[in-house]
Amino acid sequence: MDLVNRFEDDYTAAIQYLLHDGFEKYNVHLDFIADNLGKAAIKDKAHQIYNELTNEGKEQVIGYKNGARNKPWMLNRSNLKYIADNDMF
């Protein structure tokens, strides 16, 4: 109910809360935040997600950019796919 109340009270502030404090808890998608707050608002979070990847994960991103589609994150809606598609790494 806390999140519902946040959205009822202040939609923009609720989205900012999701980006900064509720990101993992609520499994937030970067595209939702970007659609509401703009791509500039998610730049730091996108860099953080990419920088926390293992070397294998970073290699997967390069493979994806070169046409690979052999991992679930490459085929379905995901933050990593959004980051790669929008060159935010």
N, C-alpha and C positions, 0 to 999 in steps of 0.2 A: 504494500500500500504506500510505502514511502515514495517510491518512484512515481506512482500515479499522482500523488499529491504534489510532487515536484513539477510534473508536467502541467497540472491544473493551475498551479501558482504562477509559474514562469517557464514557458516552453523553452526558450533559449537557454536559460540558466540550467534547466534540467538536462539539456543536451551537453552543455559544458561540464556538468557533473559526470555524465556518462563518459566523456572523453578523459577527464582527469582523475576521477575517483572510482567510477563504477565500470571501467572498461572490461576488466577480466570477470568481475562478478556477474555482469549482465551479457557477456559475450557479444560486445558491441561490434558492429561492422563499420569500417572507416567510411564507406560510401554513404551511409546514413548521416554521419557527422558532416562529411563534406557537402552533401546536398543541402544541409541546413545551416552550416556555419561557414562554408567555403573551404576550398582545398588548403588555403594558407593555415587554417586552424588545425589541420591534422598533420602538417609537415613534420613537426617534432616527433609525434607518436609514430608516424610511418618510418622515420629514421631509426627510432628506438627499436621497433619491431625487426627491421632489417638487420640492424647491428647486433641484435641478440641471436641471430641465426648462426648455426654451425657453418663450417666451411662447406659441408655437403649441401646445406640449405641454400647457401649463396650460389653454389654451382647449379642447383636446380633452377634458381631464378634466371641465371644466364641461359640455361638450357631452354627454359620457357620462352625467353625473349627470342631464342633462335628457332622456335617452332615445336619444342617438345610438349607433349600433352599426355604424359604417362603417370602423373600423380593426381590424386583426388583434388588437391588444392588448385591444380591447374585447370580443372574442368568445372568446378563448382564455385559458387560465390564464396570468396575468402578474402581476408585482409591482405594476405601475401599476393594474391592475384591482382587485387586492386593496386597495390604498391607497384608491382611489376608493370601493369598496364598503363600506369600513369607516371612511370619513370620517377618514382619517389624514393629511390634508394641511394 
